[in-house]
Amino acid sequence: CCVMVQTVFNVDMMCGGCEKAVTAMLKKVDGVQEVTATHENNRVVVEGSASTDAMLAAIQKTGKKCSLAN
């Protein structure tokens, strides 16, 4: 039914608590299947069929600076 895509974001995260907050917010987005957040390299990898805009908006709700990784 849906195409699974891996999307990578750069997110300013300081600790494991930041990772949990970003992960929890992303998992609420329709179409998100898997989230891997790593604060050591400020990287969040999302797998699923959700739109990039919806995922960026979810991360921004946590108050963290974020951008789509190149």
PQR file with spaces between the fields and no chain letter, atoms N, CA, C, O and H, PARSE charges and radii, in Angstrom:
ATOM       1  N    CYS     1       0.832   -1.200    0.000 -0.4000 1.5000
ATOM       2  CA   CYS     1       0.000    0.000    0.000 -0.0000 2.0000
ATOM       3  C    CYS     1       0.866    1.248    0.000  0.5500 1.7000
ATOM       4  O    CYS     1       0.708    2.118   -0.857 -0.5500 1.4000
ATOM       5  N    CYS     2       1.757    1.337    0.935 -0.4000 1.5000
ATOM       6  CA   CYS     2       2.537    2.575    1.085 -0.0000 2.0000
ATOM       7  C    CYS     2       4.017    2.306    0.811  0.5500 1.7000
ATOM       8  O    CYS     2       4.520    1.209    1.054 -0.5500 1.4000
ATOM       9  H    CYS     2       1.885    0.630    1.631  0.4000 1.0000
ATOM      10  N    VAL     3       4.689    3.315    0.308 -0.4000 1.5000
ATOM      11  CA   VAL     3       6.122    3.212    0.058 -0.0000 2.0000
ATOM      12  C    VAL     3       6.855    3.616    1.332  0.5500 1.7000
ATOM      13  O    VAL     3       6.628    4.701    1.869 -0.5500 1.4000
ATOM      14  H    VAL     3       4.280    4.206    0.110  0.4000 1.0000
ATOM      15  N    MET     4       7.732    2.742    1.812 -0.4000 1.5000
ATOM      16  CA   MET     4       8.522    3.052    2.997 -0.0000 2.0000
ATOM      17  C    MET     4       9.775    3.798    2.572  0.5500 1.7000
ATOM      18  O    MET     4      10.518    3.351    1.698 -0.5500 1.4000
ATOM      19  H    MET     4       7.916    1.861    1.376  0.4000 1.0000
ATOM      20  N    VAL     5       9.993    4.932    3.199 -0.4000 1.5000
ATOM      21  CA   VAL     5      11.137    5.773    2.855 -0.0000 2.0000
ATOM      22  C    VAL     5      11.925    6.057    4.128  0.5500 1.7000
ATOM      23  O    VAL     5      11.353    6.193    5.210 -0.5500 1.4000
ATOM      24  H    VAL     5       9.389    5.295    3.909  0.4000 1.0000
ATOM      25  N    GLN     6      13.241    6.145    3.986 -0.4000 1.5000
ATOM      26  CA   GLN     6      14.077    6.536    5.115 -0.0000 2.0000
ATOM      27  C    GLN     6      14.425    8.012    4.939  0.5500 1.7000
ATOM      28  O    GLN     6      14.960    8.414    3.906 -0.5500 1.4000
ATOM      29  H    GLN     6      13.706    6.034    3.107  0.4000 1.0000
ATOM      30  N    THR     7      14.115    8.818    5.962 -0.4000 1.5000
ATOM      31  CA   THR     7      14.389   10.253    5.931 -0.0000 2.0000
ATOM      32  C    THR     7      15.300   10.579    7.094  0.5500 1.7000
ATOM      33  O    THR     7      15.081   10.111    8.212 -0.5500 1.4000
ATOM      34  H    THR     7      13.681    8.492    6.802  0.4000 1.0000
ATOM      35  N    VAL     8      16.335   11.391    6.833 -0.4000 1.5000
ATOM      36  CA   VAL     8      17.301   11.721    7.875 -0.0000 2.0000
ATOM      37  C    VAL     8      17.220   13.222    8.181  0.5500 1.7000
ATOM      38  O    VAL     8      17.219   14.055    7.275 -0.5500 1.4000
ATOM      39  H    VAL     8      16.513   11.771    5.926  0.4000 1.0000
ATOM      40  N    PHE     9      17.152   13.542    9.467 -0.4000 1.5000
ATOM      41  CA   PHE     9      17.093   14.926    9.918 -0.0000 2.0000
ATOM      42  C    PHE     9      18.276   15.236   10.816  0.5500 1.7000
ATOM      43  O    PHE     9      18.766   14.366   11.536 -0.5500 1.4000
ATOM      44  H    PHE     9      17.153   12.865   10.203  0.4000 1.0000
ATOM      45  N    ASN    10      18.737   16.493   10.770 -0.4000 1.5000
ATOM      46  CA   ASN    10      19.700   17.011   11.735 -0.0000 2.0000
ATOM      47  C    ASN    10      18.876   17.722   12.804  0.5500 1.7000
ATOM      48  O    ASN    10      18.125   18.648   12.498 -0.5500 1.4000
ATOM      49  H    ASN    10      18.339   17.200   10.186  0.4000 1.0000
ATOM      50  N    VAL    11      19.015   17.289   14.063 -0.4000 1.5000
ATOM      51  CA   VAL    11      18.234   17.864   15.158 -0.0000 2.0000
ATOM      52  C    VAL    11      19.176   18.173   16.323  0.5500 1.7000
ATOM      53  O    VAL    11      19.954   17.314   16.738 -0.5500 1.4000
ATOM      54  H    VAL    11      19.625   16.536   14.312  0.4000 1.0000
ATOM      55  N    ASP    12      19.105   19.410   16.853 -0.4000 1.5000
ATOM      56  CA   ASP    12      19.921   19.775   18.013 -0.0000 2.0000
ATOM      57  C    ASP    12      19.398   19.058   19.247  0.5500 1.7000
ATOM      58  O    ASP    12      18.344   19.413   19.775 -0.5500 1.4000
ATOM      59  H    ASP    12      18.474   20.108   16.515  0.4000 1.0000
ATOM      60  N    MET    13      20.134   18.044   19.712 -0.4000 1.5000
ATOM      61  CA   MET    13      19.749   17.278   20.904 -0.0000 2.0000
ATOM      62  C    MET    13      20.937   17.227   21.851  0.5500 1.7000
ATOM      63  O    MET    13      22.073   17.015   21.426 -0.5500 1.4000
ATOM      64  H    MET    13      20.990   17.755   19.284  0.4000 1.0000
ATOM      65  N    MET    14      20.667   17.425   23.145 -0.4000 1.5000
ATOM      66  CA   MET    14      21.737   17.466   24.133 -0.0000 2.0000
ATOM      67  C    MET    14      21.916   16.142   24.888  0.5500 1.7000
ATOM      68  O    MET    14      23.006   15.854   25.382 -0.5500 1.4000
ATOM      69  H    MET    14      19.744   17.597   23.490  0.4000 1.0000
ATOM      70  N    CYS    15      20.844   15.334   24.977 -0.4000 1.5000
ATOM      71  CA   CYS    15      20.913   14.171   25.864 -0.0000 2.0000
ATOM      72  C    CYS    15      19.887   13.119   25.446  0.5500 1.7000
ATOM      73  O    CYS    15      19.160   13.288   24.468 -0.5500 1.4000
ATOM      74  H    CYS    15      19.959   15.568   24.576  0.4000 1.0000
ATOM      75  N    GLY    16      19.851   12.037   26.210 -0.4000 1.5000
ATOM      76  CA   GLY    16      18.894   10.968   25.957 -0.0000 2.0000
ATOM      77  C    GLY    16      17.452   11.431   26.123  0.5500 1.7000
ATOM      78  O    GLY    16      16.552   10.917   25.460 -0.5500 1.4000
ATOM      79  H    GLY    16      20.442   11.901   27.005  0.4000 1.0000
ATOM      80  N    GLY    17      17.232   12.397   27.003 -0.4000 1.5000
ATOM      81  CA   GLY    17      15.887   12.939   27.187 -0.0000 2.0000
ATOM      82  C    GLY    17      15.394   13.626   25.925  0.5500 1.7000
ATOM      83  O    GLY    17      14.221   13.525   25.567 -0.5500 1.4000
ATOM      84  H    GLY    17      17.963   12.815   27.542  0.4000 1.0000
ATOM      85  N    CYS    18      16.306   14.329   25.253 -0.4000 1.5000
ATOM      86  CA   CYS    18      15.977   14.972   23.976 -0.0000 2.0000
ATOM      87  C    CYS    18      15.597   13.910   22.939  0.5500 1.7000
ATOM      88  O    CYS    18      14.622   14.062   22.202 -0.5500 1.4000
ATOM      89  H    CYS    18      17.259   14.411   25.544  0.4000 1.0000
ATOM      90  N    GLU    19      16.380   12.843   22.899 -0.4000 1.5000
ATOM      91  CA   GLU    19      16.095   11.745   21.964 -0.0000 2.0000
ATOM      92  C    GLU    19      14.687   11.205   22.191  0.5500 1.7000
ATOM      93  O    GLU    19      13.929   11.009   21.241 -0.5500 1.4000
ATOM      94  H    GLU    19      17.172   12.720   23.498  0.4000 1.0000
ATOM      95  N    LYS    20      14.340   10.963   23.467 -0.4000 1.5000
ATOM      96  CA   LYS    20      13.025   10.412   23.797 -0.0000 2.0000
ATOM      97  C    LYS    20      11.901   11.362   23.394  0.5500 1.7000
ATOM      98  O    LYS    20      10.871   10.925   22.881 -0.5500 1.4000
ATOM      99  H    LYS    20      14.956   11.121   24.238  0.4000 1.0000
ATOM     100  N    ALA    21      12.100   12.671   23.626 -0.4000 1.5000
ATOM     101  CA   ALA    21      11.070   13.655   23.293 -0.0000 2.0000
ATOM     102  C    ALA    21      10.830   13.695   21.784  0.5500 1.7000
ATOM     103  O    ALA    21       9.686   13.709   21.329 -0.5500 1.4000
ATOM     104  H    ALA    21      12.937   13.025   24.043  0.4000 1.0000
ATOM     105  N    VAL    22      11.913   13.713   21.019 -0.4000 1.5000
ATOM     106  CA   VAL    22      11.802   13.762   19.554 -0.0000 2.0000
ATOM     107  C    VAL    22      11.180   12.466   19.033  0.5500 1.7000
ATOM     108  O    VAL    22      10.306   12.497   18.166 -0.5500 1.4000
ATOM     109  H    VAL    22      12.842   13.702   21.389  0.4000 1.0000
ATOM     110  N    THR    23      11.632   11.331   19.562 -0.4000 1.5000
ATOM     111  CA   THR    23      11.102   10.034   19.134 -0.0000 2.0000
ATOM     112  C    THR    23       9.611    9.933   19.419  0.5500 1.7000
ATOM     113  O    THR    23       8.841    9.504   18.559 -0.5500 1.4000
ATOM     114  H    THR    23      12.342   11.306   20.266  0.4000 1.0000
ATOM     115  N    ALA    24       9.198   10.326   20.625 -0.4000 1.5000
ATOM     116  CA   ALA    24       7.787   10.241   21.010 -0.0000 2.0000
ATOM     117  C    ALA    24       6.920   11.109   20.100  0.5500 1.7000
ATOM     118  O    ALA    24       5.842   10.687   19.683 -0.5500 1.4000
ATOM     119  H    ALA    24       9.824   10.675   21.323  0.4000 1.0000
ATOM     120  N    MET    25       7.387   12.319   19.792 -0.4000 1.5000
ATOM     121  CA   MET    25       6.610   13.229   18.948 -0.0000 2.0000
ATOM     122  C    MET    25       6.505   12.672   17.525  0.5500 1.7000
ATOM     123  O    MET    25       5.438   12.737   16.914 -0.5500 1.4000
ATOM     124  H    MET    25       8.263   12.661   20.131  0.4000 1.0000
ATOM     125  N    LEU    26       7.593   12.131   17.000 -0.4000 1.5000
ATOM     126  CA   LEU    26       7.576   11.584   15.643 -0.0000 2.0000
ATOM     127  C    LEU    26       6.674   10.360   15.534  0.5500 1.7000
ATOM     128  O    LEU    26       6.011   10.166   14.516 -0.5500 1.4000
ATOM     129  H    LEU    26       8.459   12.078   17.497  0.4000 1.0000
ATOM     130  N    LYS    27       6.646    9.536   16.578 -0.4000 1.5000
ATOM     131  CA   LYS    27       5.824    8.316   16.520 -0.0000 2.0000
ATOM     132  C    LYS    27       4.330    8.621   16.491  0.5500 1.7000
ATOM     133  O    LYS    27       3.527    7.750   16.158 -0.5500 1.4000
ATOM     134  H    LYS    27       7.185    9.694   17.405  0.4000 1.0000
ATOM     135  N    LYS    28       3.948    9.866   16.839 -0.4000 1.5000
ATOM     136  CA   LYS    28       2.544   10.272   16.776 -0.0000 2.0000
ATOM     137  C    LYS    28       2.121   10.621   15.350  0.5500 1.7000
ATOM     138  O    LYS    28       0.928   10.730   15.066 -0.5500 1.4000
ATOM     139  H    LYS    28       4.601   10.574   17.109  0.4000 1.0000
ATOM     140  N    VAL    29       3.098   10.797   14.448 -0.4000 1.5000
ATOM     141  CA   VAL    29       2.802   11.178   13.065 -0.0000 2.0000
ATOM     142  C    VAL    29       2.325    9.954   12.290  0.5500 1.7000
ATOM     143  O    VAL    29       2.973    8.908   12.316 -0.5500 1.4000
ATOM     144  H    VAL    29       4.067   10.708   14.679  0.4000 1.0000
ATOM     145  N    ASP    30       1.188   10.087   11.599 -0.4000 1.5000
ATOM     146  CA   ASP    30       0.675    8.989   10.772 -0.0000 2.0000
ATOM     147  C    ASP    30       1.704    8.604    9.724  0.5500 1.7000
ATOM     148  O    ASP    30       2.238    9.463    9.022 -0.5500 1.4000
ATOM     149  H    ASP    30       0.662   10.937   11.578  0.4000 1.0000
ATOM     150  N    GLY    31       1.982    7.313    9.621 -0.4000 1.5000
ATOM     151  CA   GLY    31       2.904    6.827    8.600 -0.0000 2.0000
ATOM     152  C    GLY    31       4.306    6.576    9.106  0.5500 1.7000
ATOM     153  O    GLY    31       5.099    5.930    8.421 -0.5500 1.4000
ATOM     154  H    GLY    31       1.548    6.615   10.191  0.4000 1.0000
ATOM     155  N    VAL    32       4.639    7.078   10.304 -0.4000 1.5000
ATOM     156  CA   VAL    32       5.975    6.840   10.860 -0.0000 2.0000
ATOM     157  C    VAL    32       6.006    5.434   11.453  0.5500 1.7000
ATOM     158  O    VAL    32       5.184    5.093   12.303 -0.5500 1.4000
ATOM     159  H    VAL    32       3.995    7.603   10.861  0.4000 1.0000
ATOM     160  N    GLN    33       6.968    4.617   10.995 -0.4000 1.5000
ATOM     161  CA   GLN    33       7.095    3.237   11.466 -0.0000 2.0000
ATOM     162  C    GLN    33       8.206    3.080   12.486  0.5500 1.7000
ATOM     163  O    GLN    33       8.030    2.404   13.499 -0.5500 1.4000
ATOM     164  H    GLN    33       7.636    4.895   10.304  0.4000 1.0000
ATOM     165  N    GLU    34       9.344    3.697   12.225 -0.4000 1.5000
ATOM     166  CA   GLU    34      10.526    3.500   13.062 -0.0000 2.0000
ATOM     167  C    GLU    34      11.277    4.820   13.186  0.5500 1.7000
ATOM     168  O    GLU    34      11.407    5.564   12.214 -0.5500 1.4000
ATOM     169  H    GLU    34       9.486    4.246   11.402  0.4000 1.0000
ATOM     170  N    VAL    35      11.777    5.107   14.404 -0.4000 1.5000
ATOM     171  CA   VAL    35      12.550    6.325   14.649 -0.0000 2.0000
ATOM     172  C    VAL    35      13.822    5.941   15.385  0.5500 1.7000
ATOM     173  O    VAL    35      13.774    5.221   16.382 -0.5500 1.4000
ATOM     174  H    VAL    35      11.671    4.502   15.194  0.4000 1.0000
ATOM     175  N    THR    36      14.961    6.421   14.895 -0.4000 1.5000
ATOM     176  CA   THR    36      16.233    6.224   15.582 -0.0000 2.0000
ATOM     177  C    THR    36      16.861    7.592   15.792  0.5500 1.7000
ATOM     178  O    THR    36      17.273    8.245   14.833 -0.5500 1.4000
ATOM     179  H    THR    36      14.999    7.006   14.085  0.4000 1.0000
ATOM     180  N    ALA    37      16.933    8.029   17.050 -0.4000 1.5000
ATOM     181  CA   ALA    37      17.512    9.336   17.379 -0.0000 2.0000
ATOM     182  C    ALA    37      18.830    9.125   18.114  0.5500 1.7000
ATOM     183  O    ALA    37      18.908    8.315   19.037 -0.5500 1.4000
ATOM     184  H    ALA    37      16.598    7.499   17.829  0.4000 1.0000
ATOM     185  N    THR    38      19.867    9.857   17.702 -0.4000 1.5000
ATOM     186  CA   THR    38      21.178    9.753   18.319 -0.0000 2.0000
ATOM     187  C    THR    38      21.682   11.159   18.638  0.5500 1.7000
ATOM     188  O    THR    38      22.029   11.920   17.734 -0.5500 1.4000
ATOM     189  H    THR    38      19.803   10.515   16.952  0.4000 1.0000
ATOM     190  N    HIS    39      21.720   11.500   19.929 -0.4000 1.5000
ATOM     191  CA   HIS    39      22.119   12.864   20.282 -0.0000 2.0000
ATOM     192  C    HIS    39      23.609   13.118   20.083  0.5500 1.7000
ATOM     193  O    HIS    39      24.024   14.265   19.916 -0.5500 1.4000
ATOM     194  H    HIS    39      21.438   10.882   20.663  0.4000 1.0000
ATOM     195  N    GLU    40      24.418   12.060   20.097 -0.4000 1.5000
ATOM     196  CA   GLU    40      25.865   12.246   19.922 -0.0000 2.0000
ATOM     197  C    GLU    40      26.193   12.890   18.578  0.5500 1.7000
ATOM     198  O    GLU    40      27.134   13.678   18.484 -0.5500 1.4000
ATOM     199  H    GLU    40      24.081   11.128   20.232  0.4000 1.0000
ATOM     200  N    ASN    41      25.424   12.561   17.534 -0.4000 1.5000
ATOM     201  CA   ASN    41      25.695   13.168   16.221 -0.0000 2.0000
ATOM     202  C    ASN    41      24.504   14.000   15.727  0.5500 1.7000
ATOM     203  O    ASN    41      24.444   14.382   14.558 -0.5500 1.4000
ATOM     204  H    ASN    41      24.659   11.921   17.611  0.4000 1.0000
ATOM     205  N    ASN    42      23.548   14.275   16.645 -0.4000 1.5000
ATOM     206  CA   ASN    42      22.375   15.105   16.310 -0.0000 2.0000
ATOM     207  C    ASN    42      21.646   14.608   15.073  0.5500 1.7000
ATOM     208  O    ASN    42      21.245   15.397   14.218 -0.5500 1.4000
ATOM     209  H    ASN    42      23.596   13.963   17.594  0.4000 1.0000
ATOM     210  N    ARG    43      21.478   13.294   14.982 -0.4000 1.5000
ATOM     211  CA   ARG    43      20.888   12.689   13.800 -0.0000 2.0000
ATOM     212  C    ARG    43      19.627   11.923   14.183  0.5500 1.7000
ATOM     213  O    ARG    43      19.611   11.181   15.165 -0.5500 1.4000
ATOM     214  H    ARG    43      21.804   12.652   15.677  0.4000 1.0000
ATOM     215  N    VAL    44      18.585   12.111   13.406 -0.4000 1.5000
ATOM     216  CA   VAL    44      17.353   11.355   13.589 -0.0000 2.0000
ATOM     217  C    VAL    44      17.006   10.695   12.262  0.5500 1.7000
ATOM     218  O    VAL    44      16.868   11.373   11.244 -0.5500 1.4000
ATOM     219  H    VAL    44      18.598   12.714   12.609  0.4000 1.0000
ATOM     220  N    VAL    45      16.864    9.372   12.271 -0.4000 1.5000
ATOM     221  CA   VAL    45      16.514    8.617   11.072 -0.0000 2.0000
ATOM     222  C    VAL    45      15.087    8.103   11.259  0.5500 1.7000
ATOM     223  O    VAL    45      14.777    7.434   12.245 -0.5500 1.4000
ATOM     224  H    VAL    45      16.976    8.820   13.098  0.4000 1.0000
ATOM     225  N    VAL    46      14.230    8.427   10.297 -0.4000 1.5000
ATOM     226  CA   VAL    46      12.826    8.022   10.369 -0.0000 2.0000
ATOM     227  C    VAL    46      12.505    7.130    9.185  0.5500 1.7000
ATOM     228  O    VAL    46      12.855    7.445    8.048 -0.5500 1.4000
ATOM     229  H    VAL    46      14.482    8.971    9.496  0.4000 1.0000
ATOM     230  N    GLU    47      11.836    6.012    9.454 -0.4000 1.5000
ATOM     231  CA   GLU    47      11.373    5.137    8.380 -0.0000 2.0000
ATOM     232  C    GLU    47       9.860    5.131    8.386  0.5500 1.7000
ATOM     233  O    GLU    47       9.224    5.031    9.436 -0.5500 1.4000
ATOM     234  H    GLU    47      11.551    5.756   10.378  0.4000 1.0000
ATOM     235  N    GLY    48       9.289    5.241    7.187 -0.4000 1.5000
ATOM     236  CA   GLY    48       7.836    5.221    7.072 -0.0000 2.0000
ATOM     237  C    GLY    48       7.377    5.950    5.827  0.5500 1.7000
ATOM     238  O    GLY    48       8.164    6.266    4.935 -0.5500 1.4000
ATOM     239  H    GLY    48       9.805    5.322    6.335  0.4000 1.0000
ATOM     240  N    SER    49       6.071    6.209    5.794 -0.4000 1.5000
ATOM     241  CA   SER    49       5.481    6.834    4.611 -0.0000 2.0000
ATOM     242  C    SER    49       4.976    8.244    4.890  0.5500 1.7000
ATOM     243  O    SER    49       4.294    8.831    4.051 -0.5500 1.4000
ATOM     244  H    SER    49       5.432    5.953    6.518  0.4000 1.0000
ATOM     245  N    ALA    50       5.301    8.797    6.061 -0.4000 1.5000
ATOM     246  CA   ALA    50       4.847   10.146    6.414 -0.0000 2.0000
ATOM     247  C    ALA    50       5.551   11.186    5.544  0.5500 1.7000
ATOM     248  O    ALA    50       6.653   10.954    5.047 -0.5500 1.4000
ATOM     249  H    ALA    50       5.855    8.320    6.743  0.4000 1.0000
ATOM     250  N    SER    51       4.894   12.340    5.367 -0.4000 1.5000
ATOM     251  CA   SER    51       5.501   13.407    4.573 -0.0000 2.0000
ATOM     252  C    SER    51       6.625   14.069    5.367  0.5500 1.7000
ATOM     253  O    SER    51       6.585   14.126    6.596 -0.5500 1.4000
ATOM     254  H    SER    51       3.999   12.528    5.771  0.4000 1.0000
ATOM     255  N    THR    52       7.615   14.563    4.654 -0.4000 1.5000
ATOM     256  CA   THR    52       8.740   15.256    5.273 -0.0000 2.0000
ATOM     257  C    THR    52       8.241   16.458    6.070  0.5500 1.7000
ATOM     258  O    THR    52       8.717   16.710    7.177 -0.5500 1.4000
ATOM     259  H    THR    52       7.648   14.518    3.656  0.4000 1.0000
ATOM     260  N    ASP    53       7.284   17.202    5.512 -0.4000 1.5000
ATOM     261  CA   ASP    53       6.751   18.381    6.197 -0.0000 2.0000
ATOM     262  C    ASP    53       6.114   18.011    7.531  0.5500 1.7000
ATOM     263  O    ASP    53       6.322   18.701    8.530 -0.5500 1.4000
ATOM     264  H    ASP    53       6.897   16.998    4.613  0.4000 1.0000
ATOM     265  N    ALA    54       5.342   16.930    7.556 -0.4000 1.5000
ATOM     266  CA   ALA    54       4.685   16.495    8.792 -0.0000 2.0000
ATOM     267  C    ALA    54       5.723   16.111    9.842  0.5500 1.7000
ATOM     268  O    ALA    54       5.555   16.413   11.024 -0.5500 1.4000
ATOM     269  H    ALA    54       5.173   16.370    6.745  0.4000 1.0000
ATOM     270  N    MET    55       6.792   15.447    9.415 -0.4000 1.5000
ATOM     271  CA   MET    55       7.832   15.037   10.353 -0.0000 2.0000
ATOM     272  C    MET    55       8.603   16.246   10.881  0.5500 1.7000
ATOM     273  O    MET    55       8.890   16.322   12.075 -0.5500 1.4000
ATOM     274  H    MET    55       6.929   15.202    8.455  0.4000 1.0000
ATOM     275  N    LEU    56       8.939   17.189   10.004 -0.4000 1.5000
ATOM     276  CA   LEU    56       9.629   18.407   10.442 -0.0000 2.0000
ATOM     277  C    LEU    56       8.776   19.171   11.443  0.5500 1.7000
ATOM     278  O    LEU    56       9.287   19.658   12.451 -0.5500 1.4000
ATOM     279  H    LEU    56       8.705   17.127    9.034  0.4000 1.0000
ATOM     280  N    ALA    57       7.477   19.281   11.172 -0.4000 1.5000
ATOM     281  CA   ALA    57       6.567   19.994   12.071 -0.0000 2.0000
ATOM     282  C    ALA    57       6.540   19.318   13.441  0.5500 1.7000
ATOM     283  O    ALA    57       6.525   19.995   14.469 -0.5500 1.4000
ATOM     284  H    ALA    57       7.061   18.885   10.353  0.4000 1.0000
ATOM     285  N    ALA    58       6.534   17.983   13.455 -0.4000 1.5000
ATOM     286  CA   ALA    58       6.515   17.242   14.720 -0.0000 2.0000
ATOM     287  C    ALA    58       7.784   17.503   15.526  0.5500 1.7000
ATOM     288  O    ALA    58       7.722   17.708   16.738 -0.5500 1.4000
ATOM     289  H    ALA    58       6.547   17.434   12.620  0.4000 1.0000
ATOM     290  N    ILE    59       8.933   17.495   14.855 -0.4000 1.5000
ATOM     291  CA   ILE    59      10.201   17.754   15.551 -0.0000 2.0000
ATOM     292  C    ILE    59      10.210   19.187   16.086  0.5500 1.7000
ATOM     293  O    ILE    59      10.659   19.423   17.208 -0.5500 1.4000
ATOM     294  H    ILE    59       8.984   17.328   13.870  0.4000 1.0000
ATOM     295  N    GLN    60       9.719   20.141   15.297 -0.4000 1.5000
ATOM     296  CA   GLN    60       9.705   21.540   15.719 -0.0000 2.0000
ATOM     297  C    GLN    60       8.822   21.752   16.947  0.5500 1.7000
ATOM     298  O    GLN    60       9.075   22.664   17.735 -0.5500 1.4000
ATOM     299  H    GLN    60       9.354   19.949   14.386  0.4000 1.0000
ATOM     300  N    LYS    61       7.785   20.920   17.120 -0.4000 1.5000
ATOM     301  CA   LYS    61       6.917   21.030   18.304 -0.0000 2.0000
ATOM     302  C    LYS    61       7.685   20.755   19.594  0.5500 1.7000
ATOM     303  O    LYS    61       7.258   21.183   20.666 -0.5500 1.4000
ATOM     304  H    LYS    61       7.580   20.180   16.480  0.4000 1.0000
ATOM     305  N    THR    62       8.809   20.051   19.508 -0.4000 1.5000
ATOM     306  CA   THR    62       9.610   19.779   20.704 -0.0000 2.0000
ATOM     307  C    THR    62      10.475   20.984   21.064  0.5500 1.7000
ATOM     308  O    THR    62      11.097   21.003   22.126 -0.5500 1.4000
ATOM     309  H    THR    62       9.156   19.704   18.638  0.4000 1.0000
ATOM     310  N    GLY    63      10.521   21.988   20.187 -0.4000 1.5000
ATOM     311  CA   GLY    63      11.346   23.169   20.440 -0.0000 2.0000
ATOM     312  C    GLY    63      12.785   23.008   19.980  0.5500 1.7000
ATOM     313  O    GLY    63      13.609   23.899   20.185 -0.5500 1.4000
ATOM     314  H    GLY    63      10.015   21.973   19.325  0.4000 1.0000
ATOM     315  N    LYS    64      13.089   21.877   19.361 -0.4000 1.5000
ATOM     316  CA   LYS    64      14.457   21.625   18.882 -0.0000 2.0000
ATOM     317  C    LYS    64      14.645   22.220   17.484  0.5500 1.7000
ATOM     318  O    LYS    64      13.732   22.205   16.658 -0.5500 1.4000
ATOM     319  H    LYS    64      12.419   21.153   19.195  0.4000 1.0000
ATOM     320  N    LYS    65      15.849   22.742   17.241 -0.4000 1.5000
ATOM     321  CA   LYS    65      16.178   23.181   15.879 -0.0000 2.0000
ATOM     322  C    LYS    65      16.380   21.944   15.036  0.5500 1.7000
ATOM     323  O    LYS    65      17.017   20.982   15.468 -0.5500 1.4000
ATOM     324  H    LYS    65      16.591   22.754   17.912  0.4000 1.0000
ATOM     325  N    CYS    66      15.830   21.969   13.815 -0.4000 1.5000
ATOM     326  CA   CYS    66      15.979   20.793   12.961 -0.0000 2.0000
ATOM     327  C    CYS    66      16.009   21.191   11.501  0.5500 1.7000
ATOM     328  O    CYS    66      15.532   22.257   11.111 -0.5500 1.4000
ATOM     329  H    CYS    66      15.313   22.750   13.464  0.4000 1.0000
ATOM     330  N    SER    67      16.583   20.303   10.704 -0.4000 1.5000
ATOM     331  CA   SER    67      16.624   20.485    9.261 -0.0000 2.0000
ATOM     332  C    SER    67      16.737   19.122    8.607  0.5500 1.7000
ATOM     333  O    SER    67      17.133   18.141    9.237 -0.5500 1.4000
ATOM     334  H    SER    67      16.971   19.437   11.021  0.4000 1.0000
ATOM     335  N    LEU    68      16.387   19.081    7.345 -0.4000 1.5000
ATOM     336  CA   LEU    68      16.519   17.865    6.566 -0.0000 2.0000
ATOM     337  C    LEU    68      18.006   17.671    6.270  0.5500 1.7000
ATOM     338  O    LEU    68      18.670   18.596    5.802 -0.5500 1.4000
ATOM     339  H    LEU    68      16.066   19.878    6.834  0.4000 1.0000
ATOM     340  N    ALA    69      18.529   16.477    6.538 -0.4000 1.5000
ATOM     341  CA   ALA    69      19.939   16.199    6.261 -0.0000 2.0000
ATOM     342  C    ALA    69      20.123   16.015    4.765  0.5500 1.7000
ATOM     343  O    ALA    69      19.225   15.529    4.077 -0.5500 1.4000
ATOM     344  H    ALA    69      17.989   15.726    6.918  0.4000 1.0000
ATOM     345  N    ASN    70      21.271   16.399    4.269 -0.4000 1.5000
ATOM     346  CA   ASN    70      21.553   16.267    2.819 -0.0000 2.0000
ATOM     347  C    ASN    70      22.024   14.871    2.506  0.5500 1.7000
ATOM     348  O    ASN    70      22.310   14.560    1.350 -0.5500 1.4000
ATOM     349  H    ASN    70      22.000   16.794    4.827  0.4000 1.0000
